[in-house]
Amino acid sequence: MRGARSEPSALERQVMDLLLAGPAPPFPDLRAQWASATVTRRVEPTEGLFVDLEVIPDAPRVSPPRFDLSDVHMEFEGLEGGGFAGSKKPVGSVRALIKFTSGAIGL
């Protein structure tokens, strides 16, 4: 686990860009939030990644304020079987990124 505030990694940017690619609301506001996001904590278990994010206070908020993007299957070069990713928005802004390899969830 790392606790220092940092910029999102290349993998984190790639995953979030895919998760937030939709043209309809709330995706434009979520992309604006993501553009201002910093990583406040990373937890890297054996076959997954959990990232806590913080966005600037004046970033646009979304409605409904609480929802999850989940069960998004992704293929990564060099990762057999792909993986799943999701993002949580508990208070109208991007708060977390979660990625599992398929081995981590027993597929």
C-alpha positions in Angstrom: 0.0 0.0 0.0 1.2 3.5 -0.9 -0.2 6.6 0.8 1.6 9.5 -0.9 -0.5 11.8 -3.1 0.5 11.3 -6.8 -0.7 11.5 -10.4 -2.6 8.5 -11.8 -0.3 5.9 -13.5 -0.5 5.1 -17.2 -2.5 2.0 -16.5 -4.9 3.9 -14.3 -5.4 6.5 -17.0 -6.0 3.8 -19.6 -8.6 2.1 -17.5 -10.4 5.3 -16.5 -10.4 6.6 -20.1 -12.1 3.4 -21.1 -14.6 3.4 -18.3 -15.6 7.1 -18.9 -15.7 7.0 -22.7 -19.5 7.4 -23.0 -20.9 10.4 -24.9 -24.1 10.9 -22.8 -24.4 12.4 -19.3 -22.9 11.8 -16.8 -19.8 10.9 -18.7 -18.7 14.4 -19.8 -18.8 15.6 -16.1 -17.0 12.4 -14.9 -14.2 13.0 -17.5 -13.9 16.6 -16.2 -13.6 15.2 -12.6 -11.0 12.6 -13.8 -8.9 15.3 -15.5 -8.4 16.9 -12.0 -8.0 13.7 -10.0 -5.0 12.9 -7.9 -4.4 9.5 -6.3 -4.6 9.6 -2.5 -4.0 5.9 -1.9 -3.1 2.7 -3.8 -3.5 -0.8 -2.6 -2.0 -3.4 -4.9 -2.9 -7.0 -3.8 -1.5 -9.8 -5.8 -4.1 -9.7 -8.6 -5.8 -6.4 -8.5 -5.6 -2.7 -7.9 -7.5 -0.4 -5.7 -7.0 3.3 -6.1 -8.6 6.1 -4.0 -9.0 9.4 -5.9 -9.6 13.0 -5.0 -10.9 15.6 -7.4 -10.8 19.4 -7.0 -13.7 20.8 -5.0 -15.2 22.9 -7.9 -15.2 20.0 -10.4 -18.7 19.3 -11.8 -20.8 16.9 -9.8 -23.1 14.3 -11.3 -26.6 13.2 -10.6 -27.6 10.8 -9.2 -24.7 11.5 -6.8 -24.1 7.9 -5.9 -23.6 5.1 -8.4 -21.0 2.6 -9.5 -19.7 1.6 -13.0 -19.0 -2.1 -12.6 -18.4 -5.4 -14.3 -16.6 -3.8 -17.3 -14.5 -6.5 -18.9 -11.2 -5.4 -20.4 -8.5 -7.0 -22.4 -4.9 -6.0 -21.5 -1.9 -7.0 -23.6 0.0 -9.6 -21.7 -2.8 -10.4 -19.3 -4.3 -13.8 -20.0 -8.1 -13.8 -19.7 -8.4 -10.0 -19.4 -9.8 -8.4 -16.3 -12.7 -6.4 -14.8 -12.7 -2.8 -13.8 -15.1 -0.5 -12.0 -15.3 2.9 -10.5 -17.3 4.2 -7.5 -18.9 7.6 -7.2 -20.3 7.8 -3.6 -20.9 11.6 -3.5 -21.2 12.8 -7.0 -17.6 12.6 -7.9 -15.0 10.0 -8.9 -13.7 8.4 -5.7 -12.2 5.1 -6.5 -10.9 2.8 -9.3 -10.9 -0.9 -8.9 -9.3 -3.4 -11.3 -9.1 -7.2 -10.9 -7.5 -9.7 -13.2 -9.8 -12.6 -14.0 -7.7 -15.0 -11.9 -8.4 -12.8 -8.8 -12.1 -13.3 -9.1 -12.1 -17.0 -10.0 -13.1 -16.8 -13.6 
